[in-house]
C-alpha cells in the first residue's frame, strides 16, 4: 500500500482539511498520514476562528513522518502562515536533495490567510 501525506489544516466537521483528505486517500486504497498546519473552529455552516500550528511543530512532524514512511505523494492544503509556507518549501527541497525524488504533489489554497512575515 502506498503512503500519501497531506499537509493541511484540521476541520473538526470533516468537510475539508486533513480529515477529508484522509477519507479520500482511504477510498483510493492509499495509506494516509498527516501534518496539521492549523486548527479551525468550524462547522458545516462556516469558519468561526483559526489558530496556526507553529513552523517548528510542522518541521518536526514532517521530519518524523518522512524518516519512517516512504511517500508516494503529497497533498498540500491550507498552510496558515508564511512561516509554514517556507517550512513546507524547505521540506520539499530536502526531499529533492536527499535523492528521494519529489513525490506527486497536489496544491490547493496554500497561502489562504497567510500574511508575509
C-alpha positions, -999 to 999 in steps of 0.1 A, spaced: 0 0 0 14 34 -9 17 62 16 4 97 9 10 127 30 -15 156 35 -1 189 48 -32 209 57 -54 224 84 -78 205 107 -115 209 101 -135 194 130 -166 190 108 -145 168 84 -157 186 53 -122 197 44 -86 196 56 -67 166 68 -98 146 78 -114 149 44 -81 142 27 -75 110 48 -110 98 38 -103 103 1 -69 86 4 -86 56 21 -113 54 -6 -85 51 -32 -67 23 -13 -39 46 0 -24 48 35 -27 85 46 -6 104 70 -9 140 80 8 171 91 -16 196 107 -7 232 100 -37 250 116 -67 244 137 -101 257 129 -133 263 149 -159 255 122 -189 235 113 -207 228 81 -221 264 84 -187 281 83 -154 290 99 -155 309 132 -118 310 141 -84 297 131 -52 291 150 -19 282 132 4 254 143 40 267 147 65 261 120 87 242 144 59 216 150 53 214 113 90 208 107 92 181 134 61 164 121 73 163 85 108 151 96 93 124 118 69 111 91 94 111 62 120 93 82 95 65 89 75 61 57 84 64 20 60 90 5 43 82 -28 26 116 -29 19 148 -11 -13 169 -10 -9 204 2 -38 224 16 -40 254 40 -6 262 55 -19 290 77 12 312 79 41 324 58 64 306 81 46 273 74 48 280 36 86 284 40 89 253 61 70 232 36 91 246 7 122 237 27 108 202 33 101 197 -5 136 209 -13 151 185 13 133 156 -3 147 165 -37 182 169 -22 183 135 -5 175 118 -37 141 105 -27 127 124 -56 98 147 -52 65 128 -49 35 138 -69 20 169 -53 -14 184 -53 -16 220 -41 -47 240 -31 -52 271 -10 -15 271 1 -15 306 14 -51 311 25 -50 337 52 -12 338 53 5 372 58 41 378 49 65 379 79 
